[in-house]
Amino acid sequence: MKQIGRDSLHTVRLQLNGTARSAPCTPRMLLSDFLREGLGATGTHVGCEHGVCGACTVQIDGVASRACMTLAVQAEGRHIATVEGLCDADGPLSDLQEAFKRHHALQCGFCTAGILMSCDDYLRRRPDPSEAEVRDMLSGHLCRCTGYTPIVQAVLDTAALRRIAVASQPLPMDN
């Protein structure tokens, strides 16, 4: 394992939303701070800084992870996805973001980025969740504004629409 000096600066190189990025950081800098301050990905919010609230959730190599519990140097060479990567800057919202909008699943918006990143990961792994399963997944996030019901509805709606889209695809023809 590479040794990093306690007071030295280290350049962390990673893929941020599909683009190679790098910036210097101290060995103790948290990934949440590195993304916001070092790389300008300010969609990653910092809430409790203890891994409890979920506001800082990003995806590390496709898995929802708390950026406030990860050191920036641990992200070296990894693929990091933030809420900014869910859709193109000038393009339409993702289907999940559209569902959040349609169901009014955000109010102040502080927790929304982290919740979206968890839901995006969850729906890739579990495309047909039950309401109870979605509520269980969301138990790792604190939202003081929505009461969670519209968030649950948005996630279930996204899952249903994705299933319909898959079912409507033509079957491949055998040659």
N, C-alpha and C positions, 0 to 999 in steps of 0.2 A: 504494500500500500504506500502511496506517495506521502511523504511527510511534508507538512506545511508549517512553516515557522509561525509562532504565535503572534508576532507583530508585523509579519510581512503582508504585502498585498499579493493576491493571487488572481490571475485572469481566468475567469470561468467562461468556458465556451460551451454553448448548448444550442439546441434548435428551439426557437420560440415561435409557436404557431406556424411551423414549417419553414422558418427562415433562420439561417445561421446567425447567431448573435454572440457577443462577448462583451465583458466589462470587468474591471478590477473590483475586488472586494477583500475585506479582511476575512480571516478564517472563521470568525464567529458571526458573520452577517447571516441573517435569516433569509431564506429564499423569498419570502414575502417582501422584505425590504429591498433585496436585490432586484426583483422584478419591477417594483415601483420606482425606486431611486436610480438603480443602475441601468435599467433597460426601458423605463418609461411606460411599462405595462400597468397603468394605474387602475385598471378594472379589477385587479386583485385587491380586495379590501382587507384591512387589518382591524380586527375587532378585539378579541380577548387576549390574544398573544399567548394562549395556553392550550390551543387545540380544541377548545370546547364549543365555540360558537359556529365554526364552519365558514365564516365569511371569507377566509383566505384560501378556500379550496381551489386547487388547480389540478390538472392531470399531469402526472409524471409517467412517461411511457404508457399513456392511455389509462392509468389508474388514478382515480380521485384521491388526492393527498392534501394534507394540511401544509400549506407553505410556511406557516409560522412555527412548525415543528420540524422543519427541514433546513439544514444549513445550505447556503448557496453553493458551497464547494461540493456538496453531495450531488448537485445537479450537473456536474461536469459531464459532457458528452451525452446527456439525456435529452429526450424530447419532452418539452414542457408546453402544455396547452393552457391558455387562459381564456377568459370569456371573450376577449377580443378576437380569438380565433374561431369562434362558433359560426361566424359569417364573415364575408368580405366587407371591408370598410364601406365600399360603395354599392354593395349588393343587397339582396333581400335578407331578412332575418332568417335564421334556421327555423325548421318546423317547430322545434321545442320553444324557441323564443316567441314565435307567433302564437303558440298555444298559451304561453304565459300572458301575452298581451290580450288575447281573446278572453281569457278567464279572469283577467284582472288579478293575476297571481303575484303582483308586486305593488307595493305602495311607496314606502320611502326608497326602496331599491338597494339599501346598504347590503343586505344579506343575499340579494338576488344572484349576483355573479357566482358566488360559491355554490349556491343551490343549483344553479344551471349546470355547473361543471360536474357536480355529483349526479344529477339526473341524467346528463348526457352519457356519462360512464355507465350508470345503472341500466339505462335502456338498451345499451349495446350488449350488456351481459344478460339482461333479463327483459326480453322484448314483450312479454305478456304478463306483467305483474298484476297482482290483485291490489285492491285498495289498502288492505292491511300491510302488504309488503311495501308499498310505496310509503305509507306512514312510518313503518319501521325504518326504512332507509333515511327518511327525512328527520328521524329522531336525533341525528347527529348535527342538526342545524338549529340555530335559534333565530326565529323571526318574531318580532314583537308587533308587527302590523297586520299580517294577513289572516292569522288564525289557522293557517295551513290548508284549509279546505280548498281554496282556489288553486293552490299549488298542486295538491293531489289531483284535482280535476284536470289541470293542464297536463300533468304527466300521463294520466290514464288516457286522455284524449289523444296525445301524441302517439302513445303505444297503439291505440286503436286505428288511427289514421295510417300508421306505418304498416300495420297488418293488412289493411285494405289495399294499400299500394302494392304490397308484395303479392297478395292474392290476385290482383288484377293484371299482373305481368303475364304475358303469354308464355306457355310452356315451351322449352326448347324442342325443336323437331329432331327426331332420330334420322340419321342418314342411312 
